[in-house]
């Protein structure tokens, strides 16, 4: 009798343990799918923001009469001066480094904001996406392969009814990579190596499996992990766990909907604690919001100049979103700013602030 009971008890324990591990595995898989969905949605949002920002600027540039007159008159030197002066002004006042170029109707470089070396260079062999404008007059913004992979906002320019060229603003994923880095996530933009001959300015980039690493400000520490991946399996599963890190896969498409590569997120396992369960968006949204706010305030590492113009209100607000690497600089700037106020002014400021009382207790 005792042996029979022991056998039954052992069998029941095995069943219970098996059920426990099964449901634990299912919950973990659901959680990883949820995390992948959140990162994918966030990336889509950032890509859309970058595309819209680039398109807005390209539309404004296309209405610049001096720039368009230079294009009509084939004055490349004047075109470069106008374009570079505008971009330098934007960089000076906002801290944002933006690349813009003008392309002739024959698909030759007319002027680029960042150099005047390649004026007259033909782009037709590298820019199949420009063929879109043979049948369309509306602007277009998308991820496209040229001599480099980038987000391109292209606006066709007309003199009356005559097509004379394009104005284009380009983003090479630096800001998006930095955005995810501020969340503790390393992003890798991988271009399919079938575009190796087209992307001539990326031929010296690191190759991972059959992909070219396109974003320049990636974290090199994870390259060995990417090189160890079996990408065919990774593409199917979309989630892998290696060296206490989770990797998430998202397919990258160009403006015609063609698959041209992938986005890979590398996340330390400890960061998954942000996602307590599939119904709880709070921790993820806080992390995304803090990253967004910090990027806005920081203005692409131009944060020191921003402090000088800040009021006491914005300085106190920024203390909750500052990152560790900028904390020392922030404190120094904040002390300098606060020293400009007298003791009475600081007391008056504190008296005018709302005081929120913290009540400690337990809900019974």
BELWO-V303487 format. One line per field, one symbol per residue. ss: DSSP state (A for helix, B for strand, O for the rest). Layout:
ss->???
//
This chain:
ss->OAAAAAAAAAAAAAAAAAAAAAAAAAAAAAAAAAAAAAAAAAAAAAAAAAAAAAAAAAAAAAOOAAAAAAAAOOOAAAAAAAAAAAAAAAAAAAOOOOBBBBBBOOOBBBBBOOOOOOOOOBOOOOOAAAAAAAOOOOOBBBBBBOOOBBBBBBBBBBBOOBBBBBBBBBBOOAAAAAAAAOOOBBBBBBBBAAAOOOOAAAOOOOBBOOBBBOOOOOOAAAAAAAAOOOAAAAAAAOBBBBOOBBBBBBBBBOOOOOBBBBBBBBBBAAAAAAOOOOOOOAAAAAAAAAAAAAAAAAOOOOAAAAAAOOOAAAAAAAOOOOOAAAAAAAAAAAAAAAOOOOAAAAAAAAAAOOOOOOOOOOOO
//
